[in-house]
């Protein structure tokens, strides 16, 4: 019997010496099974590490507001202030780009002016003593609970606690716990921002913090989510030359929801003089490009940073600030950053104006190209499936943020309904 098995093995592995009658497959099935075993483990790892883009609508901005100053009325106050600025400088805003739609901007500011909110206990708050921060943390928790129940509430909200450095981390942990306790649990859409990441291993501690708070407060498992703020060069390039931020994402046990760029801390750490620190500086472009690549197909969103220039002062200063922010938001959108920080009510005006104009300008070309792809009509541009996915994605983003409606899409191409767009993005061939 042993000899028979040996003969079978020799037959399976011996080269085919029969007369050639054309091309023949010569690798035995056992050889292909070996290769499949290797690739199968790789397939499983890739599917786990890169599950694909998150399908939920990404907010177009995050408003950072000092925790001591925020109340349930804050979003409405920001919206009213932004509307007043828009009315005073309507001509300037209308002239920023051909596709600016003042009616749509007004509607957004009057409806849900803040899409994503962080109450800030870090740089925008400072060190005020434990008693004061305890009071503000409890007040912030109650504010977040109240906002979550409001009809025009931000779709996501949370806090930015102090960072993971040895001096401030205990204070940050306590603040997070007090906020959640005062809120009565985890408010819908809650996320907390972890500033000043410097080492990927710090994420292990953040995951452990989530687990300990969930356990101590009887919260559902895995109910806490966080974002990592990239404000240090070490978060981009580690001591081994690797991309720290990429490792950090995959150490987060699926809890990391976003990466936020910190404009001024990062620029200062790179030695950039204050007057040249900006979202469009080359060091910012490099850091954000690494962040975008690290987060691609992981389901983690990337958020652009802020500008310190606000639309206040003389008419000339306001116009210059509006033009600057509009340009920076448009530049970010062109580079694939669909969310950014806003630090002042006036930033909402140009955030909505630039975002809506960007997607409205993309509407007709994207629909036309996608319809041609779906119909296999050809034309001067021959798109691949990945490009069709990108075309559908930009249309979905435009619908989700309110730049245009599904009716505007199907008016150009009746086949391009939102359900079809979602199937294209998911790369499902059956239409």
N, C-alpha and C positions, 0 to 999 in steps of 0.2 A: 504493500500500500504506500509505503514511504517512497519507493522507487517510482510508482505511478504518479505521485504528487510532484516529484522532481522532474519527471518527463514533461508534465503539464507546465511547470514553471519555465522550463527551457523553451517549450513551444511558444509560451506567451511573450518571452523576452527576446527570442532569437529574431534576427532581421529576416525580412521576407526576401527569399532568394528565388522566388518563382519568376518566370519570364515576365519582363515588364510589358504591360499593355496600356501604359499611360500613367499619369500621376496617381499615386496611391498614398493613403494615410498609413504611416508605419509606427507611430507611437502607440504602444499598447494601452488598453483602457486603464490598466493599473497606473500607468504614468500620468494620464490625465486626472485620475482620481487624486493622486498626490498633489498635483498643481491646484486642483479645486479645493483641497483641504487647506492649503496655504491661503488662497484667495478668499475662502469663506470666512476665515477669522478676520481678515482685513475688512471684508464687507461689513461684518457685524460691528467692528470698532468704528468704522466711518459712519455707519448709520446712527450709532449712539452719540458720537462726538459732533457730527454735523447733520442734525435732523432736518435742516432746511429753515427758510425764513419763517418768522412768526406771521400768522395770517391776520392777527388782530390789527385794527387801524393804529398806526403809530401817531402819537400827538405831534403837532408841528412845532411845539415849543415846550419848554419848562420855565415857569415863572418862579424865580427865587425871591422870597420875601422874608425879611427878618422875623424870627419867631415871636419876638416881643411886640411886634406891630400888627400881627395878622388877626383878623376876626372872621366870622362867617360872612360879613359884608364885604370883605376885601376884594373878591373877584368882581362884584358889581361896581365897587368904587373904581377899580382899575379900568373896567369897561367904560364907565362914565367919563373918566379923565381922558381916556384914549379917544372917545367920540368927540369931546370938546376940542382936543388938539386937531383931530381930523377936520372938523368944521372950520377951524381957524386957518388951517393950511391946506384946504382941499385942492387948490390949484397946484400947489407944489406936489402933493401926493399923486394927483391925476397925471402930472407930467413926468413921473418917474419912469414909466414904460407904456407902450401902446396898449398893452392888455390889462392895465390896472382897471378894476371894476369897483368904483367907490360904493355902489349900492350893495355889492356883496360884502365889502369890508365893513360897512355900517351894520349890516345884518349880523355879521359874526361878532362884532363888538357889543351889540345890544343883546345877543343871545347867550352864548357861552364864551365869554372873552378869554378866560384862562382854561386851556385844555389840560395842562399838567402843572401841578403846584407842589413846591417844596418849601416848607417852613424851615428856615435856616437857623441852626444853632452853632454854625461854625464861623467862617470869616465874617458873615453878615450879622453875627451876634456877639462874638467875642467872649471874654471871661468876665462874668459878672458876680461870681460867688455862687456857692452851692444853693443857698436859700432862694436867691432870685431865679436861678435856672430851674430849680425844682418847681417853683410857682409857674414859670413860663411853660415848662414841659406839660404840666397838668392842664394849663389853659389851652395849649396847642392840641392836646389830645381831644379835648372837648370841642375845639374849633373844627378839627378834622371830622369828628363824628357828625357835627352839625352840617358841615359842607357835603358830606357823603349823602345826606338825606335831602339836600336842596335840589330842586328841579333843574337848575342851571349849573350844577356842580361840575368841577373838573372831572374828566373821565378817569384820571389817575391823580393821586396825591400822596404826600408823605412828608418826611423830614430829611434834612441833612444834619446828621449828628457830628460831633467832633471825631477826629481821625483816630488812627490806631497807634500813634506814637506813645511812648511810655508816660508822658506827662498828662495827656488829655484823654486817653482811652477809657479809663474808669468812669470819668464824667460822661463821656458819650454813651457808654453802655447804660448807665443809670437813666439818662435822659430818654433813650429809646424805650426802656422799660416803663417809665412813668407815662410817656405819651400813649403807649398801647393800653396801659391800665386805665388811664383817664378816658380813652376812647371807647372803652368797653370791649376791647378785642381788636381785631384787624379790620379796619374800615375797607370797604370795597375799593379795589384799585390801589391799595396801599403799597408803597415801596420806600425803602430808606436808602439814602445815598451815603456811601463810604468814601470820604475824601482822602486824598494824598496817599493812594496806594504806592508802595515802593518795592514790595517783594511778593511774588506769587504765593509764597507760603502763608502770608497774612490772610489769604482767603479761607484757609482751614479754620482760623479763629473766628471769622465772620460766620461761617457755617455752624460752628459750634455754638456761637452766641444765639443764632436763630433757634437751634435745637433746645438750648437751655431755657430760653424765654418761652418757647412753645410748651415745654414740659412744666415749667413753674406756674404758668398762667392758664394751663388747661386749654391751650389753643390747638386747633387742628394741626396735625403733622404737615410740614412743608407749606404752611400758610404764609410764612414770611419770605419776602423776596427783597433783593437789594440791587443797587447799581454801584459800579466802581468808577470813581472819579480819577482821571488820569491827569495828574498835575506835576509829575516828577519824571525826569528823563529815565530813571531806573525802572519805571513802569513800562517803558517802551523797549529799552535795551538793558538786559540784565548783565551781571558780571561775567556770565559765560558767553555773552554775545547773542543770546537768544531773545525772543520777544516775550518779555515778562507777561504782558497783557494777554497773550494767547494762552500761556500756561494757566493764568489766573482764571480765565473763563472755564477751562476744563477741570479746575479744582473746586468749582462752585457747586457741584452736585445738582446742577440744573436750577439753582436759585438766582443766578445772575441774570437780570433782565435788561441791563443797559450799560453802556460806557459813556461817560460824560467827560468832555475835554475841558481842562481848566486853563484858560488862556494865559493869565498873568503869572500864576505860580510857575507854570511850565516854562514860559519865556524867561522869567527871572532866573530860574534854576539853570537855564542854558546860557546865562550871561548876557541876554539881550538888553540893551539900554531901554529905559522906560519909555521914551518917546517913540520907539520902534516896535513895542510889544503890541501885537495885533493878531486877529484871526487869520490874516492873509500873509503873515510872515513865513518864510521858508521853514523855520523850525516847527511852526504850527502845522503846515502842510505835511511835513514828514511824519509827525506824531499821529495826525489824524488818518493818514494813509495806512500806517501800521495798524491803528485801531480798526479801521474799516476792513482790512484784510483778515485780521485776527477774528473778527466777529462774523465774517461772511458765512452764511449757511448754518450758523449756530442757533439762530433764533434770538440773538442778543442785538438790541438796537444800539446805534451809535448816535450820540448827541453832540452837536457842535458847541463851542463855548460862547462866551458873551463878549460884548463890547462895553467899555466903560464910558463911552461917549453917549450922553443922553440928550434928547431934544428939548432943552431948556435954555433960557437966556433971551438974547435978542432974536428978531425975526431971521436975521442972517445966520445966527448960530443954530437956530432950530432947523432951518432949511438944510444947512450943511450936515447936521446930525441925521435928519431923515434920509438924505441922499446917501450918506455913508452906510447906515444900517441896511437900507434897501439893497445897496450894492453887495454888502457882505452876505446877506441872506440869499440873494440870487446866486452869488458865487458858490456858496455852500451847496445849494440845491443842484447846481450844475455838476458838482463833484460827488454827488450821492449822499449828502448829509441832509436828511429831511426833517431834522429836529434841531433846535438850538436854544440856548438860554436867553431869557428876557429878564432884564433887571429893573425896568421902569415901565409905567403904563404907556408911555409914548412909543416904546418898542413894539407894542402890539399893533400899532397902526401899520408900520412898515413890515412887520412879520406877516400879517395877513395880506397886505397889498402885494408883497413880493411873492409869497407862496401861491396865492391865487393867480397872479399874472404868469408865473412859471408854468403852472399846470394848464392854464387856458391856452398858452402859446403852444404847448405840447399836444393839445387835444386833437386837432385835425390831422397833423402828420402821423401821429401814433395810430389813430383809428384807421386811416387810409392804408398804412403799411400792414397793420394787423389783419384788416379785411382781405387784403391781397394774399397774405400768407394763408389765411383760413380757406380762401377760395382757390388757392394754388394758381392764381392768375399771372404770376410773374410780374414783370415790369422792370423799370430801371434799377431797382434795388431788390436783390434776392436775399431774403432774410433766413437765418437759421432758427431752429427751435429755441435756442437760448435768447436770441434777439426778440423773438415773438413773446417769450416770457417777460422780458424787460418792458416791451411795449404794453403788454397787458397790465403789468405791475404799475407803471406810471399812470395809466388810466384809472386803476383802482385807487391809487393814492389821491388822484384828483377828485374822485367821487367821495372818498372817505373824509377828506378835509373840507369839502364844501366848495371847491373851486368851480365845479360844474356838477350836473346831475346825470343819472343814467340816461334820461331822456335826451340829453345833449349828445351822448355817445351814439345811441341807436338812431338818432336823426341823421347821422352821417353814414352809419353802417348798421342796418337793422339786426344783423347777426351778432353784433358785439354787445350782447347783454352782459350784465354784471356776472351772472352765473357762468356764462361762457368765459369771461375774463378770468374768473377764479379757476376754472378748469385748465386754462392755458398756463396760468401761473403755477398750478400744481403739476403741470406736464402730463395731464391725462389726455390721450389722443382722441377719445370718443367725444365728439362735439354734439 
